[in-house]
Amino acid sequence: MNISVYVPATSANMGPGFDCMGIALDLWNEVHATVSNTPSIQIEGYGADSLPRGSDNLVVACMRLLYDRCQRPFPSLHLRMVNRIPIAAGLGSSAAALVGGLLVANELLDAPFTRAEILRIAVEDEGHPDNVAPAFLGGAMLAYLHEDGVTHVHLPLRDNFTFAVVTPSFPLLTEKARGILPDLVSRQDAVFNIAHASFLTAALTTGNVALLRRALDDRLHQDARKTLIPGFDEVVAAAKQAGAIGTVLSGAGPSLLAFAEGAPGASTIAEAMVAAFKRANCAATAHILPPAAIGAYTRVKLR
């Protein structure tokens, strides 16, 4: 039996939706598993030269999480991973590994867990749902973890948005980007973010570009995190001048996500952002990514 799982990239927060909002993007990692007498891990794409190939590999660790819950011995497998999502870039590579590992393991175990249970396990392991929920379910998501499970709502996106995603050539670990955040925020800043996250929800679901331009500001995380990214303000300004509706930090960064109307405009915006990073002595790469309407899915072939 061959099991293949496909998981999309994600962008969390989307400006003011800190830790509770995210969107799936049309860039996919793959995990392929086959029972084998000789265990091995093959990695292609990002991390091919650096990711571990033992039990400390994140996909394998997440697979073992389900096997341990079922009190079953871990099988001997050949795993092939195709990584198209940049690592430590704010595009959900860890969430993709987590979701991919759990779904592969669930198939190998003859599906003892429902999709709702898999989602809760994934969110509990990650600690927050902003990447995991859209990676698992697709589209734009609002999600919140509480003692009874994960409450989540799809935001029905209008089809006039696409995204220019620009990633500078240095990693930024989530732990570092989260560690720089203050423990407390003022009431004024809290109200500011509640209002802007609410307006962002309305703008995305109605396609209201004028409202979206005003809804992307944040006071909870971006001002602190942008100090870790050379040229941040200049790149945002370049994106705006090139026609971006707005630009936000993707997840914890260092990738930046610019909202655009249509792919041609997104390409122009991406070029301007890459050039601005270059002026800040930082190489960067760009992707033009529409939203991914579906989340992670599985294919099983019987040999």
Order of alpha helices (4+ residues) and beta strands (2+ residues): beta-beta-beta-alpha-beta-alpha-alpha-alpha-beta-beta-beta-alpha-alpha-alpha-alpha-alpha-beta-beta-alpha-beta-beta
